[in-house]
């Protein structure tokens, strides 16, 4: 391995560790750290622990022990420089005797924002920036959005036929996609902090919105329902399991007060926000409220009108589109309801970031275009 490939190689290791922490670290970012000896031996590694503590650097240094002295630390995000629930990670790296720190991307948190790197350099540590920057920024895009725009990253999950239909004319939709695609959908749930549906989907499907992949059952995200008139049944699966699985319902002003008490008794947190132009909960307030609760990554599973609302407001950052090899025709229900765009220039645009086959189905991933 040459000098030009050593740093990217170990940073890829750290990025893979960080990826495994997605969906478990909110409100903190998902960070990976690898400590490597001067002769290239991995001495310690860590990723941000569930709930955000301990940090990746602390875990990697603990595993490396005395071997960390003179070693290199590869970190996917700038080490923190402030004292919160734990001391600064920059200080931990200095105290451990680390000689070199390779950082993928800076931390925009105002409490850090270059101060962590400055602390390391002031202590005589060699600091290299930008190795794996694009991948690290993508991995923590939700954390960055929460800081910069006071909202989480929003991903729309859409399951559709080849002609863009999510259900038959009678509403039959289970199951358009096959088992491998549905399993991947559960993996998406595990990688997000919260999952959101509209009241129509809640009523029609009576879902649990949990992660049911073997070994990841404890990774179920916070459950969120947009329910303008507050009509969610207290006998729904969401309400009946709210005591053990945290659940929020966002209602619009002027909602059904009679149902609020029953939902509150079930353990659901009911939040009232302003109405938008067509009477639905105002998305800006919904996302700000979720960000205030530490949510950095939100998965939106529908339905079609909810998808359209996020697209219309320019708040859909990612799309995960599962297409099944069947055609439902014009009488089928669309995967996305009518948008406000009247011309091609006004239409939301996305770029393809990945493709994968899942059994007979195809998953295409998109990111919002510039």
C-alpha positions in Angstrom: 0.0 0.0 0.0 1.4 3.4 -1.0 1.4 6.6 0.9 -1.3 7.9 -1.4 -3.6 5.0 -0.6 -3.0 4.5 3.2 -5.1 7.5 4.4 -8.1 6.8 2.1 -8.0 3.1 3.0 -8.3 3.7 6.8 -10.8 6.5 6.3 -13.0 4.1 4.4 -12.8 1.8 7.4 -13.9 4.7 9.7 -16.8 5.7 7.3 -18.1 2.1 7.4 -18.1 2.2 11.2 -20.0 5.5 11.1 -22.5 4.2 8.7 -23.4 1.4 11.1 -24.3 4.0 13.7 -26.9 5.7 11.6 -30.3 5.9 13.2 -29.0 5.3 16.7 -27.0 8.5 17.6 -29.5 11.4 17.5 -29.2 14.2 18.3 -25.5 13.5 17.8 -23.8 12.8 14.4 -22.8 9.2 13.5 -19.0 9.2 13.6 -16.4 6.5 13.0 -12.8 6.5 14.3 -9.9 4.2 13.6 -6.5 4.4 15.5 -3.6 3.0 13.4 0.1 2.4 14.5 3.0 3.9 12.5 3.5 0.5 10.8 -0.1 0.3 9.7 -1.7 -2.0 12.3 -5.2 -1.1 13.5 -5.0 -0.7 17.2 -8.5 0.5 18.0 -11.8 1.5 16.4 -15.1 2.9 17.5 -18.3 4.4 16.4 -20.7 6.8 18.2 -22.6 4.8 20.8 -26.4 4.6 20.9 -27.8 7.9 22.2 -24.6 9.7 21.1 -22.3 8.8 24.0 -19.5 7.8 24.3 -18.1 9.4 21.2 -16.2 7.3 18.5 -12.8 8.8 19.4 -13.1 7.8 23.1 -14.0 4.2 22.2 -11.2 3.8 19.7 -8.6 5.3 22.1 -9.8 3.0 24.9 -9.3 0.0 22.6 -5.9 1.2 21.5 -4.6 1.8 25.0 -1.0 2.8 25.3 -0.5 1.9 21.6 -2.2 5.2 20.7 0.9 7.2 21.6 2.6 8.1 18.3 -0.3 6.6 16.3 -2.7 8.1 13.7 -6.4 8.6 14.3 -8.8 8.6 11.3 -12.0 10.4 12.2 -15.0 11.0 9.9 -16.0 14.3 11.6 -13.9 17.0 13.3 -13.4 16.1 16.9 -15.4 18.1 19.3 -13.8 20.9 21.3 -16.4 21.7 23.9 -17.4 20.2 27.1 -20.9 18.7 27.1 -21.9 15.5 28.7 -18.3 14.4 28.1 -15.0 16.2 27.8 -13.8 17.3 24.4 -12.6 14.5 22.1 -9.8 16.8 20.8 -8.4 16.8 24.4 -8.7 13.0 24.6 -6.7 12.7 21.4 -4.0 15.0 22.7 -3.9 13.3 26.1 -3.5 9.9 24.4 -0.4 11.1 22.5 -1.8 10.8 19.0 0.7 12.1 16.5 -1.5 12.6 13.5 -5.2 13.1 13.0 -6.9 12.6 9.6 -10.3 14.3 9.4 -12.9 13.8 6.7 -15.0 16.9 7.2 -15.4 19.8 9.6 -18.1 20.1 12.2 -20.4 23.1 11.5 -21.7 23.1 15.1 -21.0 26.6 16.4 -19.4 25.1 19.5 -16.8 23.4 17.3 -16.5 24.7 13.7 -12.7 24.6 13.4 -11.9 24.8 17.1 -11.3 21.1 17.4 -8.7 21.2 14.6 -7.1 24.3 16.0 -6.7 22.6 19.4 -5.0 19.6 17.8 -2.6 21.8 15.8 -1.8 23.9 18.8 -0.7 20.7 20.6 1.7 19.8 17.8 -0.5 17.2 16.2 -0.3 16.9 12.4 -3.8 17.4 11.0 -4.9 16.4 7.5 -8.3 17.4 6.3 -10.6 16.4 3.4 -9.9 12.7 3.0 -13.3 11.1 2.4 -15.0 14.5 2.6 -17.8 13.9 0.2 -18.8 10.6 1.7 -18.6 11.9 5.3 -20.7 15.0 4.4 -23.4 12.7 2.8 -23.4 10.4 5.8 -24.1 13.3 8.2 -26.2 15.4 5.9 -29.1 15.2 8.4 -26.9 16.5 11.3 -25.6 19.4 9.1 -29.2 20.3 8.0 -30.3 20.3 11.6 -27.6 22.9 12.5 -27.9 25.0 9.4 -31.6 24.9 8.6 -33.2 23.7 11.8 -34.7 20.6 10.2 -33.8 17.0 9.6 -32.8 15.4 6.3 -36.0 14.1 4.6 -36.1 10.9 2.6 -39.3 9.8 0.8 -39.7 6.1 0.5 -41.9 5.2 -2.5 -43.1 1.7 -3.5 -44.7 1.8 -7.0 -45.5 -0.1 -10.1 -43.6 0.4 -13.3 -46.1 3.1 -14.3 -45.9 5.0 -11.0 -48.9 3.6 -9.2 -48.9 2.8 -5.5 -52.2 0.9 -5.3 -55.0 -0.4 -7.4 -58.2 1.6 -8.0 -59.7 -0.2 -4.9 -56.7 0.8 -2.8 -55.0 -2.7 -2.7 -51.3 -2.1 -2.1 -50.0 -5.0 -0.1 -47.7 -6.0 -1.5 -46.6 -4.2 -4.6 -43.0 -5.1 -4.0 -41.5 -8.4 -3.0 -39.9 -9.6 0.3 -36.3 -8.5 -0.5 -37.5 -4.9 -1.2 -39.6 -4.9 2.0 -36.6 -6.1 4.0 -34.5 -3.3 2.6 -37.3 -0.9 3.6 -37.0 -2.1 7.2 -33.2 -1.4 6.9 -34.1 2.2 5.9 -36.2 2.4 9.0 -33.3 1.3 11.2 -31.1 4.0 9.6 -33.4 6.9 10.4 -34.3 8.6 13.6 -38.0 9.0 12.8 -40.6 7.7 10.4 -43.6 9.7 9.2 -46.9 8.8 7.5 -50.2 10.7 6.9 -53.5 10.0 8.6 -54.8 8.3 5.4 -52.1 5.7 5.4 -52.5 5.2 9.2 -56.2 4.5 8.7 -55.9 2.4 5.5 -53.0 0.2 6.6 -53.0 0.3 10.4 -49.2 -0.1 10.4 -46.8 -0.6 13.3 -44.0 1.4 11.6 -41.3 -0.7 13.4 -38.1 -2.3 12.2 -38.6 -6.0 12.0 -35.3 -7.2 10.7 -33.8 -10.0 12.9 -31.2 -8.4 15.2 -32.4 -4.8 14.5 -35.7 -4.9 16.3 -34.4 -2.3 18.8 -33.6 0.1 16.0 -37.3 1.1 15.4 -37.5 4.9 14.8 -39.7 7.5 16.5 -43.2 7.2 14.9 -44.8 10.3 13.5 -48.3 10.9 12.0 -49.5 14.0 10.2 -53.2 14.1 11.2 -54.8 17.5 10.4 -58.2 16.8 12.1 -56.8 14.4 14.8 -58.8 11.4 13.7 -56.3 8.6 14.5 -58.2 5.9 16.2 -57.2 5.1 19.9 -57.6 1.5 18.9 -55.1 1.6 16.1 -51.8 -0.3 16.4 -49.9 2.9 16.7 -52.0 4.1 19.6 -52.2 0.7 21.4 -48.4 0.4 21.3 -47.5 4.0 22.1 -46.7 3.3 25.7 -43.6 1.3 24.6 -42.9 2.8 21.2 -42.7 6.6 21.2 -45.3 8.2 18.9 -46.0 11.8 17.9 -49.1 13.1 16.1 -49.0 16.5 14.5 -52.5 18.0 14.2 -53.5 21.3 12.6 -55.1 24.1 14.6 -58.8 23.6 15.0 -58.5 19.8 15.2 -60.9 17.3 16.9 -60.4 18.1 20.6 -62.7 15.2 21.6 -60.1 12.6 20.4 -57.1 14.3 21.9 -57.7 12.9 25.4 -58.0 9.4 24.2 -54.8 9.5 22.3 -53.0 11.2 25.2 -54.2 8.4 27.4 -52.6 5.9 25.1 -49.3 7.6 25.5 -49.2 9.5 22.2 -47.7 13.0 22.3 -50.2 15.3 20.4 -48.6 18.5 19.0 -50.7 21.3 17.4 -49.1 23.4 14.7 -50.4 26.0 12.3 -52.4 25.0 9.2 -50.9 25.4 5.7 -52.8 26.9 2.8 -54.9 23.7 2.3 -55.5 23.0 6.0 -52.7 20.5 6.7 -50.1 20.7 9.4 -47.5 23.3 8.3 -44.4 21.2 7.4 -41.9 23.9 8.4 -43.3 23.8 12.0 -43.4 20.0 11.9 -39.7 19.7 10.9 -38.6 22.4 13.3 -40.3 20.5 16.1 -38.7 17.3 15.2 -35.3 19.0 15.0 -35.8 20.4 18.5 -36.3 16.8 19.6 -32.9 15.9 18.2 -34.2 14.2 15.0 -31.6 14.5 12.2 -33.0 11.9 9.7 -36.7 11.5 8.8 -38.1 8.7 6.6 -41.4 9.6 5.0 -43.4 6.5 4.0 -46.5 8.2 2.6 -49.1 8.4 1.4 -49.2 10.0 -2.0 -50.5 13.4 -0.7 -47.9 13.5 2.0 -45.2 12.8 -0.6 -46.6 15.6 -2.8 -46.5 18.1 0.2 -42.8 17.5 0.9 -42.0 17.8 -2.8 -44.0 20.9 -3.2 -42.4 22.6 -0.3 -38.9 21.7 -1.5 -38.3 19.6 1.6 -37.6 16.2 0.0 -33.9 15.8 0.1 -33.6 12.1 -0.9 -35.9 9.6 -2.7 -35.8 5.8 -2.3 -38.0 4.6 -5.2 -38.8 0.8 -5.2 -40.3 -0.2 -8.6 -42.1 -3.5 -9.1 -42.3 -5.2 -12.5 -46.0 -4.8 -12.9 -48.4 -2.3 -14.5 -51.5 -1.1 -12.8 -52.8 1.4 -15.5 -54.5 4.7 -15.3 -57.1 3.6 -12.8 -54.4 2.8 -10.2 -53.7 5.3 -7.5 -50.6 7.5 -8.0 -47.5 7.2 -5.8 -47.4 11.0 -5.7 -50.5 13.2 -5.8 -50.8 16.3 -7.8 -48.0 18.8 -7.5 -48.3 22.6 -7.8 -45.7 22.7 -10.7 -47.2 23.9 -13.9 -44.1 23.7 -16.1 -41.0 21.5 -16.4 -38.9 24.4 -15.0 -41.0 24.3 -11.8 -40.8 20.6 -11.3 -38.7 19.2 -8.5 -35.5 17.7 -9.9 -33.3 14.9 -8.6 -30.2 13.1 -9.6 -29.6 9.4 -9.4 -27.1 8.3 -6.7 -27.5 4.6 -6.8 -29.3 1.5 -8.2 -29.7 -2.0 -6.9 -31.8 -5.0 -7.7 -33.8 -6.5 -4.9 -35.3 -9.8 -6.1 -37.6 -8.9 -9.0 -37.8 -5.2 -7.9 -35.5 -2.3 -8.6 -34.4 0.3 -6.1 -33.3 3.7 -7.5 -31.9 6.2 -5.0 -32.0 10.0 -5.8 -30.7 13.2 -4.2 -32.2 16.6 -4.7 -30.6 18.3 -7.7 -28.8 21.6 -7.5 
